[in-house]
Amino acid sequence: MTNAAASSTECDPRWKSVLSRDASEDGNFVYAVKTTGVYCRPSCPSRDAKPENIRFFATSADAEAAGFRACKRCHPKGLSTDEANAQIVAKACRLIEKAQEPPKLAKLAASVGMSPYYFHRQFKAITGLTPRAYGAAHRAGKVRAALAEDRISVTDAIYGAGFSSSSRFYENSNAVLGMTPTTFKQGGKSVRIRFAIGQSSLGAILVARSDKGICSITLGDDPEALARDIQDRFPMAELIGGDPEFEQLVASVVGLVEAPQIGLDLPLDVRGTAFQQRVWQALRQIPAGQTASYAEIAARLGEPTAVRAVAGACAANKIAVAIPCHRIICSDGSISGYRWGVERKRALLKRESDA
């Protein structure tokens, strides 16, 4: 009888999820251990039980109706540790955004009930940025938005974004904007951007790089249209054609398009709002061959209601494939909403799934 029970459990696909502690299955079912009287979520880090002692239930209520109690380690009735940490980090992000001055780490950690060390580690794991870097990215986004308005001066943009002095901002303006504020407001005047256009099986591909890293990878049918796009984005920048060394970089990016699963460690010059950077970091953490929905990304960021904002960040991504927004699909599994065309998105996903 015991062997039969074990065999039945081992044949159940849910058992594989328990053994691999698959967090994506949390909420879909719980499992109970007869010998302990405890039920857990699939991702529970507790040591493995024998399969013959396992029972599966659809909900926590079902497990409790059968006489089992909730695990105190993985809290199957409430938020998981990861979900709770994501919500705490989301709260910290709001505090950072509202603060006139960047809050000190110790004060920020205390406000969300964590030690500074644990908070710093969780914040970076969830957002891809340190609290200090997140604050800088948020203020940078406000500066960029203000500088885009003709009627706002550089000084007003700097103070309006929360910088206590213009000198402090200018010390870090290259890191924040990739150029000085005046140059940014002038459409990239005097900035050198090297670019080249290659051909892939998905059409023309443009790769552009500033001194800080790759700032654009775009796909399209018309090479001239891609060139005009980079000119429109930086109308006053000095655009330089690629040399043999740069052509090799373009070839590497084309290789990434042809075989996305190989990955490529590219230096990126990514400029966006703090939230956009969080989304783009989450996209880069999706393995090749896997997908996620907008809602799942929003949940991972601890902001489950920000589905539209996640979709907006994906749409704002200007670095194709290297920031894999093609791995985002609708909740019903359908494929839609790709900056460079749904057919290209479908082709990229097929190549990754077939690899």
Secondary structure, 3 states (H helix, E strand, C coil): CHHHHHHHHHHCHHHHHHHCCCHHHECCEEEEECCCCEEECCCCCCCCCCHHHEEEECCHHHHHHCCCEECCCCCCCCCCHHHHHHHHHHHHHHHHHHCCCCCCHHHHHHHCCCCHHHHHHHHHHHHCCCHHHHHHHHHHHHHHHHHCCCCCCHHHHHHHCCCCCHHHHHHCHHHHHCCCHHHHHCCCCCCEEEEEEEEECCEEEEEEECCCCEEEEEEECCHHHHHHHHHHHCCCCEEEECCHHHHHHHHHHHHHHHCHHHCCCCCECCCCCHHHHHHHHHHHCCCCCCCEEHHHHHHHCCCCCCHHHHHHHHHHCCECCCCCHHHEECCCCCCCCCCCCHHHHHHHHHHHHHC
